[in-house]
Each structure stands twice: as C-alpha cells, then as structure tokens.
Amino acid sequence: MVSQESRLLTLAAVGDVSPNRDDPPSVFRYSRHVLREADIVFGQMEVPLSDRGIPMLSTNMPRRLAARNVRALTDEGAGSDVMSFASNHAMDYGREAFCDTLDILERSGIAVVGAGRDIQEARKPAVLSRNGTRIGFLAYLSVVNHGSVAQENAPGCAPLRASTSYQHVHHWPGTPLLTITELFPQDKKLMEEDIKRLRPQVDVLAVSMHSGLVHYRGMLAMYQTEAAHAAIDSGADLVLQHHAHILKGIEVYKSKAIFYSLGNFALEHTLGFEGDQRASGRAGEEFRRQVYRIRAEPGYEKHSFRHDSLKTMIAKVYIADKRIAKVTYLPAYITPDLEPEVVGQGDPRAQQVFAYVKDISESEDLPARFSWDGEEVLVSPPAGSQPGE
C-alpha cells in the first residue's frame, strides 16, 4: 500500500498565457480536464491584468488585459497555483498596472514568482506543499525592457540578462555573423545563490526563465543553454523556458529536463498595439512577413503568430518519494478560436507535435529521447547515457 506521503504528485506546466475574452474560463475548455487533474499548475503570465495604467512607449508593443480575465486562471478555468510574471510585457502599462497584477493574482490564491514590489520580493521563491512534498519555484527575466528590472525601492522583475556580440565567420559579402550571447556574470551569480539558498528547503526545485529568440524555428541563443545548465548545476531539478511564442527543443542534462520553450498556450492578443504603424493594415502585414516570416493562415484570422506556434504542449512532471520520477509532455494544438486543445496519440495533430519537437531538439543537438507513453510523450535521456549525464 502506498502511503499518503509518498502518493504520486503531478505538476502541469504551460507557456505564455494571456486570456482576453468575454467568458475568460472558456479559453481552457479543451485543456481544463488535464490541468485540473494536476496537483500543481504553473504558467507564464504574459501581460498585466489591470484596468488602470497608461502604455509605456519605451516598451515594445505594450499590452494589458482587463482584470476580469483572471477568472480564466482560477478554479473556473485552469486552476493555476503558481505563475511567473517575469515578462518583457510586465511593465507595459506602468507600475500601477504591474502592481495591480500582483494584487489580483495573489487575491485569487495564485502564487507569483519572478516579479515583485521590490527586488527582494521579485527574487523570493514560491514554495507549495502537497502531501508532505515541498515544491519550490523561482523565475527570472532575460528579455528586459526599460524599467522592467526590480530595484531596492522599485517594482519589477528578477533579472537574468545577457550581453550580445557579433563575430565575423568569413569576410565575404553577405555572410551571416556569428551571434554570441553570454549571461551578465552578476545576474548569473545571484540566480545561482537563490537556487542554492532554496535547495535545502524543498524536495523539488523548478526554475522558470522568460528568455530566447521569438518566432525562429528551433533556434536557441547561447545564453539559454548557459542559464539552464547553471540552474541545474546549482541544484534545480527542472527548467521551464518561455517567451519564444513557438515550441523549442527539450534537453535532458544531468538527468534533469530542460524545456527551452513551452510555446504559446492561451495567448489572445495580436503582435500590434495602438499607435504603432507596424501593427495594422498593409504596413503591419509587411512587418510580420519580413521580420518574422509570419503569414496569415486561412481559417486562423484571429491568430497573428507563425503557423508553427499552433503546436504547443503541457509539460507534466511526476513526483514520487519527494523527487521527480518521470517527465512527459501532452501534445496540444491551438484552435482557430485560440483555445489550446490537448490531442491524443491517435490525432494527426499530436503526431505533428511529436515529430516537430523531436526534429527541433535534434537540430540543436539536444540530448533527449522521446517515446509515446499512452497519450503522453515520455522525455528521457538518450540511449546509452549514464545516470547524471
């Protein structure tokens, strides 16, 4: 007989979330059953929840959601337990809307990580206890906008910034430059200290990072791997990255899973914003086509991202005896109404997600193996690897 203390626990994790509709919980109509079965649900809050504030022109494409949309995240919808608000859009409508978001999520019983009313709060972990097992969460922001980094006496996000430099490979005309990205040493050191401080207090430790290259198929920035490996080397059991608006590969590093992008999950906004000529009409279409190779898809008029971003997933982590026992993902697909639908092994869309994740993982030389485990995809170390590799 399995004791209650050692009962199998599950963590469900999704990528970017920003529901925006008259009936907010309905965005999860095709995924709620999976999320609500989990003991803990994690997600990334992409934009502020507030009815106040003014758009900050120093940010790129400022957005916000009406406060009523929090209903999608409560027990009416996803049943979220913890969310990262370490987002490049966190300060889109200023400090007023930023702090409203913290208040609204907290009043709804949702723990917030990666953002706070000062830097101490932004770096503070969330620790959830389930049946005697303590699961800790930390979150960081790499894609910072002006004013989005928390200070001693100012709200914002916990930073994990990176520098960018370029190197010539050949001096022939038109040859692309090699892009080199490296974490700010001080930000990296502080993240490592946060993890080491939290490690003795929890049984399972997950680190969330809002980072990466948006829209580009499979491609990872160098700093993403540096950050993920540093987190695990410091004691993390799981790394969850997001921001790219598209799935990226999965790595098993030292027997720990790294999701380099969980993709969009319930994202109901466009790439444009008020007053930006890139956002609307022919100019907006040309911007999306030229910069990100985004083209409108027939039947997906509400969708303003790459077609590949329709493929998404729910990462699922099984915890037994106070440690991670298994990691899987459930394939999902975004419907024309922008609702994530969990799709089973027999659905051609699930096979598309499986093939896509396998391909982009291999294209970046990420060590991992994928196999069907019922309706889920098992993530395991590559064949021949030793424990801890």
VOMI-528090 format. One record per residue (C-alpha): residue number from 1; x, y, z. Coordinates in Angstrom, 2 decimals. Layout:
<pts>
PT, NUM, X, Y, Z .
...
</pts>
This chain:
<pts>
PT, 1, 0.00, 0.00, 0.00 .
PT, 2, 1.32, 3.45, -0.95 .
PT, 3, 1.33, 5.89, 1.94 .
PT, 4, -0.35, 9.26, 1.52 .
PT, 5, 3.00, 10.98, 1.98 .
PT, 6, 4.55, 9.10, -0.94 .
PT, 7, 1.49, 9.42, -3.19 .
PT, 8, 2.34, 10.29, -6.77 .
PT, 9, 2.08, 14.03, -7.38 .
PT, 10, 1.90, 15.78, -10.75 .
PT, 11, 2.97, 19.22, -11.88 .
PT, 12, 1.49, 20.59, -15.11 .
PT, 13, 3.36, 23.49, -16.72 .
PT, 14, 2.37, 25.63, -19.69 .
PT, 15, 3.89, 28.54, -21.55 .
PT, 16, 2.62, 32.05, -22.24 .
PT, 17, -0.89, 32.81, -21.02 .
PT, 18, -2.94, 35.96, -21.59 .
PT, 19, -6.67, 35.19, -21.92 .
PT, 20, -8.76, 38.03, -23.30 .
PT, 21, -12.45, 37.31, -23.89 .
PT, 22, -15.94, 37.89, -22.50 .
PT, 23, -16.01, 34.42, -20.93 .
PT, 24, -12.38, 34.03, -19.79 .
PT, 25, -12.55, 30.44, -18.42 .
PT, 26, -13.77, 29.17, -21.80 .
PT, 27, -10.28, 29.54, -23.27 .
PT, 28, -9.37, 26.34, -21.41 .
PT, 29, -12.45, 24.33, -22.46 .
PT, 30, -10.28, 21.75, -24.29 .
PT, 31, -7.43, 21.57, -21.76 .
PT, 32, -9.09, 22.20, -18.39 .
PT, 33, -9.58, 18.48, -17.72 .
PT, 34, -5.83, 17.83, -17.89 .
PT, 35, -4.82, 20.90, -15.90 .
PT, 36, -7.35, 20.29, -13.16 .
PT, 37, -6.09, 16.73, -12.66 .
PT, 38, -2.64, 18.04, -11.71 .
PT, 39, -1.68, 18.73, -8.10 .
PT, 40, 0.12, 21.93, -9.14 .
PT, 41, -0.42, 24.06, -12.25 .
PT, 42, 2.28, 26.51, -13.40 .
PT, 43, 2.07, 29.07, -16.19 .
PT, 44, 3.67, 32.27, -17.51 .
PT, 45, 1.59, 35.44, -17.12 .
PT, 46, 2.47, 37.29, -20.30 .
PT, 47, 0.85, 40.72, -19.85 .
PT, 48, -0.57, 42.81, -16.98 .
PT, 49, -4.04, 42.19, -15.56 .
PT, 50, -5.38, 45.65, -14.81 .
PT, 51, -7.95, 48.26, -15.70 .
PT, 52, -5.51, 51.06, -14.93 .
PT, 53, -2.24, 52.48, -16.20 .
PT, 54, -1.04, 54.09, -19.41 .
PT, 55, 1.00, 52.47, -22.20 .
PT, 56, 4.75, 52.87, -21.81 .
PT, 57, 6.15, 53.93, -25.17 .
PT, 58, 9.60, 52.74, -24.08 .
PT, 59, 8.36, 49.15, -24.31 .
PT, 60, 7.77, 47.13, -27.45 .
PT, 61, 4.09, 46.69, -28.29 .
PT, 62, 2.51, 47.46, -24.87 .
PT, 63, -0.49, 45.36, -23.90 .
PT, 64, -2.72, 44.65, -20.92 .
PT, 65, -5.75, 42.51, -20.10 .
PT, 66, -8.91, 43.58, -18.31 .
PT, 67, -8.74, 42.48, -14.68 .
PT, 68, -11.81, 40.24, -15.12 .
PT, 69, -9.69, 37.85, -17.21 .
PT, 70, -8.15, 36.48, -14.03 .
PT, 71, -11.21, 34.19, -13.92 .
PT, 72, -9.54, 32.07, -16.59 .
PT, 73, -6.70, 31.29, -14.19 .
PT, 74, -8.79, 30.41, -11.14 .
PT, 75, -10.73, 27.24, -10.41 .
PT, 76, -13.26, 28.35, -13.04 .
PT, 77, -10.59, 27.78, -15.67 .
PT, 78, -7.03, 26.47, -15.48 .
PT, 79, -6.87, 26.22, -11.70 .
PT, 80, -3.42, 27.87, -11.61 .
PT, 81, -1.40, 27.54, -8.41 .
PT, 82, 1.76, 29.46, -9.29 .
PT, 83, 2.63, 31.81, -12.15 .
PT, 84, 5.72, 33.63, -13.28 .
PT, 85, 5.19, 37.30, -14.08 .
PT, 86, 8.82, 37.78, -15.13 .
PT, 87, 7.79, 39.04, -18.56 .
PT, 88, 9.08, 41.60, -21.05 .
PT, 89, 5.50, 42.93, -21.05 .
PT, 90, 5.18, 43.17, -17.25 .
PT, 91, 5.68, 46.96, -17.23 .
PT, 92, 3.76, 47.68, -20.45 .
PT, 93, 1.23, 49.86, -18.61 .
PT, 94, 3.50, 51.15, -15.88 .
PT, 95, 3.92, 50.40, -12.20 .
PT, 96, 0.23, 50.84, -11.43 .
PT, 97, -0.87, 48.01, -13.73 .
PT, 98, 2.15, 45.92, -12.72 .
PT, 99, 1.25, 46.07, -9.03 .
PT, 100, -2.43, 45.51, -9.83 .
PT, 101, -1.43, 42.24, -11.47 .
PT, 102, 0.43, 41.08, -8.38 .
PT, 103, -2.54, 42.01, -6.19 .
PT, 104, -5.11, 40.34, -8.46 .
PT, 105, -3.18, 37.08, -8.76 .
PT, 106, -2.43, 36.92, -5.04 .
PT, 107, -6.05, 37.65, -4.08 .
PT, 108, -7.05, 34.80, -6.39 .
PT, 109, -4.83, 32.39, -4.47 .
PT, 110, -2.13, 32.23, -7.15 .
PT, 111, 1.49, 32.50, -6.02 .
PT, 112, 3.65, 34.85, -8.11 .
PT, 113, 7.35, 34.36, -8.85 .
PT, 114, 9.90, 36.41, -10.75 .
PT, 115, 8.18, 39.73, -10.08 .
PT, 116, 7.61, 41.86, -7.03 .
PT, 117, 7.16, 45.26, -5.45 .
PT, 118, 10.93, 45.40, -4.94 .
PT, 119, 13.92, 43.24, -5.86 .
PT, 120, 13.70, 41.17, -2.67 .
PT, 121, 10.13, 40.17, -3.46 .
PT, 122, 10.95, 39.55, -7.13 .
PT, 123, 13.66, 37.07, -6.14 .
PT, 124, 11.53, 35.40, -3.48 .
PT, 125, 10.60, 31.78, -4.23 .
PT, 126, 7.15, 30.26, -4.03 .
PT, 127, 7.05, 27.03, -2.04 .
PT, 128, 3.98, 24.80, -2.32 .
PT, 129, 3.41, 21.76, -0.14 .
PT, 130, 1.46, 18.74, -1.35 .
PT, 131, 1.12, 15.59, 0.76 .
PT, 132, 4.36, 16.22, 2.61 .
PT, 133, 6.36, 17.13, -0.52 .
PT, 134, 7.64, 20.69, -0.90 .
PT, 135, 7.99, 22.07, -4.43 .
PT, 136, 9.84, 25.35, -4.90 .
PT, 137, 9.68, 27.80, -7.82 .
PT, 138, 11.95, 30.65, -8.90 .
PT, 139, 11.60, 32.79, -12.03 .
PT, 140, 13.78, 35.20, -14.00 .
PT, 141, 13.56, 37.59, -16.95 .
PT, 142, 16.22, 37.73, -19.67 .
PT, 143, 14.38, 39.78, -22.31 .
PT, 144, 14.21, 43.01, -20.33 .
PT, 145, 12.61, 46.27, -21.39 .
PT, 146, 13.43, 49.68, -19.96 .
PT, 147, 12.22, 49.94, -16.37 .
PT, 148, 11.28, 46.26, -16.02 .
PT, 149, 14.09, 45.25, -13.62 .
PT, 150, 13.14, 45.43, -9.95 .
PT, 151, 15.24, 47.64, -7.65 .
PT, 152, 15.66, 48.04, -3.90 .
PT, 153, 12.77, 50.50, -3.82 .
PT, 154, 11.06, 49.92, -7.15 .
PT, 155, 8.83, 47.15, -8.53 .
PT, 156, 9.83, 44.93, -11.41 .
PT, 157, 11.20, 41.54, -12.36 .
PT, 158, 14.15, 39.43, -11.25 .
PT, 159, 16.76, 39.82, -14.00 .
PT, 160, 18.87, 37.22, -15.75 .
PT, 161, 20.24, 39.43, -18.51 .
PT, 162, 22.62, 38.58, -21.33 .
PT, 163, 25.02, 40.55, -23.50 .
PT, 164, 25.26, 40.20, -27.27 .
PT, 165, 28.31, 40.42, -29.51 .
PT, 166, 28.94, 39.52, -33.14 .
PT, 167, 31.85, 37.74, -34.76 .
PT, 168, 32.81, 37.50, -38.42 .
PT, 169, 32.96, 33.94, -39.70 .
PT, 170, 34.09, 34.95, -43.20 .
PT, 171, 34.64, 38.38, -44.70 .
PT, 172, 32.75, 37.50, -47.84 .
PT, 173, 29.78, 39.75, -48.71 .
PT, 174, 26.50, 38.60, -47.22 .
PT, 175, 27.98, 36.02, -44.85 .
PT, 176, 25.93, 35.97, -41.61 .
PT, 177, 27.71, 36.96, -38.42 .
PT, 178, 28.04, 34.56, -35.51 .
PT, 179, 25.87, 35.85, -32.66 .
PT, 180, 27.39, 35.32, -29.23 .
PT, 181, 25.30, 35.79, -26.09 .
PT, 182, 26.52, 35.45, -22.51 .
PT, 183, 24.78, 35.95, -19.18 .
PT, 184, 25.64, 39.00, -17.10 .
PT, 185, 28.01, 37.47, -14.52 .
PT, 186, 26.34, 39.21, -11.57 .
PT, 187, 22.82, 38.15, -12.62 .
PT, 188, 24.02, 34.57, -13.08 .
PT, 189, 25.71, 34.60, -9.67 .
PT, 190, 22.57, 35.90, -7.95 .
PT, 191, 20.40, 33.25, -9.61 .
PT, 192, 22.81, 30.54, -8.52 .
PT, 193, 22.74, 31.89, -4.97 .
PT, 194, 18.92, 31.94, -4.98 .
PT, 195, 18.83, 28.29, -6.05 .
PT, 196, 21.44, 27.17, -3.52 .
PT, 197, 19.60, 29.01, -0.75 .
PT, 198, 16.27, 27.40, -1.67 .
PT, 199, 17.63, 23.89, -2.30 .
PT, 200, 17.70, 22.68, 1.35 .
PT, 201, 14.16, 23.96, 1.93 .
PT, 202, 12.40, 21.95, -0.80 .
PT, 203, 12.22, 18.46, -2.25 .
PT, 204, 11.77, 19.53, -5.88 .
PT, 205, 13.03, 22.82, -7.33 .
PT, 206, 11.81, 24.30, -10.64 .
PT, 207, 13.31, 27.37, -12.31 .
PT, 208, 11.38, 29.41, -14.87 .
PT, 209, 13.10, 31.69, -17.40 .
PT, 210, 11.47, 34.15, -19.81 .
PT, 211, 14.12, 34.02, -22.50 .
PT, 212, 15.02, 33.10, -26.04 .
PT, 213, 14.52, 34.02, -29.68 .
PT, 214, 10.96, 34.74, -30.74 .
PT, 215, 9.40, 33.00, -33.74 .
PT, 216, 12.60, 31.38, -35.08 .
PT, 217, 12.13, 27.66, -35.65 .
PT, 218, 14.22, 25.60, -33.25 .
PT, 219, 16.97, 28.18, -32.84 .
PT, 220, 18.40, 28.74, -29.36 .
PT, 221, 20.55, 31.62, -28.15 .
PT, 222, 23.80, 30.61, -26.47 .
PT, 223, 22.81, 32.17, -23.15 .
PT, 224, 19.72, 29.97, -22.87 .
PT, 225, 21.82, 26.84, -22.54 .
PT, 226, 24.25, 28.62, -20.22 .
PT, 227, 21.38, 29.70, -17.97 .
PT, 228, 19.64, 26.32, -17.91 .
PT, 229, 22.82, 24.39, -17.18 .
PT, 230, 23.85, 26.86, -14.47 .
PT, 231, 20.46, 26.44, -12.79 .
PT, 232, 20.75, 22.65, -12.75 .
PT, 233, 24.40, 22.75, -11.67 .
PT, 234, 23.26, 24.91, -8.73 .
PT, 235, 20.58, 22.44, -7.65 .
PT, 236, 17.49, 22.88, -9.84 .
PT, 237, 15.55, 19.76, -10.84 .
PT, 238, 13.64, 21.26, -13.76 .
PT, 239, 13.99, 24.28, -16.08 .
PT, 240, 10.99, 25.79, -17.87 .
PT, 241, 11.67, 28.46, -20.50 .
PT, 242, 9.14, 30.51, -22.47 .
PT, 243, 8.80, 33.78, -24.45 .
PT, 244, 9.63, 32.48, -27.94 .
PT, 245, 5.92, 32.16, -28.95 .
PT, 246, 6.87, 28.84, -30.51 .
PT, 247, 7.96, 25.47, -29.17 .
PT, 248, 11.70, 24.89, -28.86 .
PT, 249, 13.66, 21.74, -28.14 .
PT, 250, 13.94, 19.70, -24.96 .
PT, 251, 17.23, 18.64, -23.36 .
PT, 252, 17.99, 16.10, -20.65 .
PT, 253, 21.04, 17.46, -18.81 .
PT, 254, 22.44, 15.51, -15.87 .
PT, 255, 19.17, 13.53, -15.87 .
PT, 256, 17.15, 16.78, -15.48 .
PT, 257, 14.70, 18.06, -18.10 .
PT, 258, 15.05, 21.46, -19.75 .
PT, 259, 12.14, 22.77, -21.83 .
PT, 260, 13.68, 25.54, -23.94 .
PT, 261, 10.28, 26.95, -24.83 .
PT, 262, 6.82, 25.75, -23.83 .
PT, 263, 5.37, 27.94, -26.59 .
PT, 264, 2.11, 29.85, -26.59 .
PT, 265, -0.72, 28.27, -24.63 .
PT, 266, -3.60, 30.70, -24.21 .
PT, 267, -2.41, 33.87, -25.89 .
PT, 268, -5.19, 36.15, -27.09 .
PT, 269, -3.55, 39.27, -28.36 .
PT, 270, -2.01, 40.41, -31.64 .
PT, 271, 1.52, 41.45, -32.48 .
PT, 272, 0.43, 45.06, -32.78 .
PT, 273, -0.61, 47.90, -30.50 .
PT, 274, -2.26, 51.27, -30.61 .
PT, 275, -0.29, 53.94, -32.43 .
PT, 276, 2.35, 51.62, -33.89 .
PT, 277, 2.27, 51.69, -37.69 .
PT, 278, 3.73, 48.17, -37.70 .
PT, 279, 0.59, 46.88, -36.06 .
PT, 280, -2.17, 47.30, -38.58 .
PT, 281, -3.06, 47.29, -42.24 .
PT, 282, -0.58, 46.57, -45.01 .
PT, 283, 2.33, 48.03, -43.03 .
PT, 284, 1.67, 45.63, -40.17 .
PT, 285, 1.36, 42.66, -42.50 .
PT, 286, 4.63, 43.56, -44.21 .
PT, 287, 6.43, 43.94, -40.87 .
PT, 288, 5.31, 40.49, -39.71 .
PT, 289, 6.14, 38.93, -43.08 .
PT, 290, 9.59, 40.46, -43.50 .
PT, 291, 10.89, 40.30, -39.92 .
PT, 292, 9.35, 37.09, -38.60 .
PT, 293, 8.16, 35.34, -41.80 .
PT, 294, 4.59, 35.40, -40.46 .
PT, 295, 1.81, 34.98, -42.98 .
PT, 296, -1.93, 34.83, -42.40 .
PT, 297, -3.27, 31.27, -42.42 .
PT, 298, -6.73, 30.58, -43.92 .
PT, 299, -9.19, 29.88, -41.13 .
PT, 300, -6.89, 31.38, -38.49 .
PT, 301, -7.78, 35.05, -38.85 .
PT, 302, -7.52, 35.57, -35.06 .
PT, 303, -4.01, 34.15, -34.99 .
PT, 304, -1.13, 36.60, -35.51 .
PT, 305, 1.88, 34.36, -34.94 .
PT, 306, 3.73, 31.81, -37.07 .
PT, 307, 1.74, 28.75, -38.04 .
PT, 308, 4.23, 26.61, -36.12 .
PT, 309, 3.11, 28.36, -32.93 .
PT, 310, -0.21, 26.49, -33.17 .
PT, 311, 1.72, 23.48, -31.90 .
PT, 312, 2.00, 23.56, -28.13 .
PT, 313, 2.16, 21.31, -25.08 .
PT, 314, 1.59, 20.77, -21.40 .
PT, 315, 4.75, 19.64, -19.63 .
PT, 316, 3.89, 17.06, -16.99 .
PT, 317, 6.19, 16.15, -14.12 .
PT, 318, 5.55, 13.11, -11.93 .
PT, 319, 6.87, 13.35, -8.38 .
PT, 320, 7.18, 10.30, -6.11 .
PT, 321, 9.07, 9.84, -2.84 .
PT, 322, 9.95, 13.55, -2.85 .
PT, 323, 11.77, 13.51, -6.19 .
PT, 324, 10.98, 13.70, -9.90 .
PT, 325, 10.21, 10.20, -11.12 .
PT, 326, 9.17, 10.90, -14.71 .
PT, 327, 8.80, 13.81, -17.15 .
PT, 328, 6.39, 13.80, -20.08 .
PT, 329, 4.52, 16.25, -22.24 .
PT, 330, 0.99, 16.20, -23.61 .
PT, 331, 0.76, 17.45, -27.19 .
PT, 332, -1.75, 20.23, -27.75 .
PT, 333, -2.88, 22.35, -30.68 .
PT, 334, -4.30, 25.87, -30.81 .
PT, 335, -7.77, 26.01, -32.36 .
PT, 336, -8.95, 28.80, -34.71 .
PT, 337, -10.56, 30.40, -31.63 .
PT, 338, -7.13, 30.44, -29.91 .
PT, 339, -8.04, 27.71, -27.43 .
PT, 340, -5.39, 25.08, -26.59 .
PT, 341, -6.75, 21.60, -27.26 .
PT, 342, -4.99, 18.58, -25.77 .
PT, 343, -4.68, 15.97, -28.53 .
PT, 344, -4.06, 12.25, -28.08 .
PT, 345, -1.69, 9.88, -29.82 .
PT, 346, -4.28, 8.91, -32.43 .
PT, 347, -4.80, 12.52, -33.56 .
PT, 348, -2.64, 13.58, -36.55 .
PT, 349, -2.01, 16.91, -34.81 .
PT, 350, -0.40, 15.07, -31.88 .
PT, 351, 1.88, 13.27, -34.30 .
PT, 352, 2.81, 16.65, -35.82 .
PT, 353, 3.79, 17.99, -32.40 .
PT, 354, 5.77, 14.82, -31.62 .
PT, 355, 7.69, 14.98, -34.91 .
PT, 356, 8.26, 18.73, -34.58 .
PT, 357, 9.69, 18.56, -31.05 .
PT, 358, 11.91, 15.62, -31.97 .
PT, 359, 13.19, 17.43, -35.07 .
PT, 360, 13.96, 20.77, -33.40 .
PT, 361, 15.64, 19.02, -30.48 .
PT, 362, 17.87, 17.08, -32.84 .
PT, 363, 18.60, 20.17, -34.95 .
PT, 364, 20.11, 21.88, -31.89 .
PT, 365, 21.96, 18.70, -30.81 .
PT, 366, 20.00, 18.50, -27.57 .
PT, 367, 20.41, 15.13, -25.86 .
PT, 368, 16.98, 13.64, -25.21 .
PT, 369, 14.83, 10.71, -26.30 .
PT, 370, 11.09, 10.81, -26.97 .
PT, 371, 8.62, 7.93, -26.97 .
PT, 372, 4.89, 7.57, -26.59 .
PT, 373, 3.69, 6.60, -23.12 .
PT, 374, -0.05, 6.18, -23.61 .
PT, 375, -1.40, 9.61, -24.54 .
PT, 376, 1.75, 11.38, -23.29 .
PT, 377, 5.26, 11.69, -24.69 .
PT, 378, 7.96, 10.42, -22.35 .
PT, 379, 11.09, 12.58, -22.12 .
PT, 380, 14.14, 10.51, -21.21 .
PT, 381, 17.95, 10.59, -21.53 .
PT, 382, 19.38, 9.45, -24.87 .
PT, 383, 20.16, 5.78, -25.28 .
PT, 384, 23.49, 4.77, -23.79 .
PT, 385, 23.76, 7.70, -21.38 .
PT, 386, 24.71, 7.11, -17.76 .
PT, 387, 22.72, 8.42, -14.77 .
PT, 388, 23.59, 12.05, -14.11 .
PT, 389, 24.84, 12.74, -17.64 .
</pts>
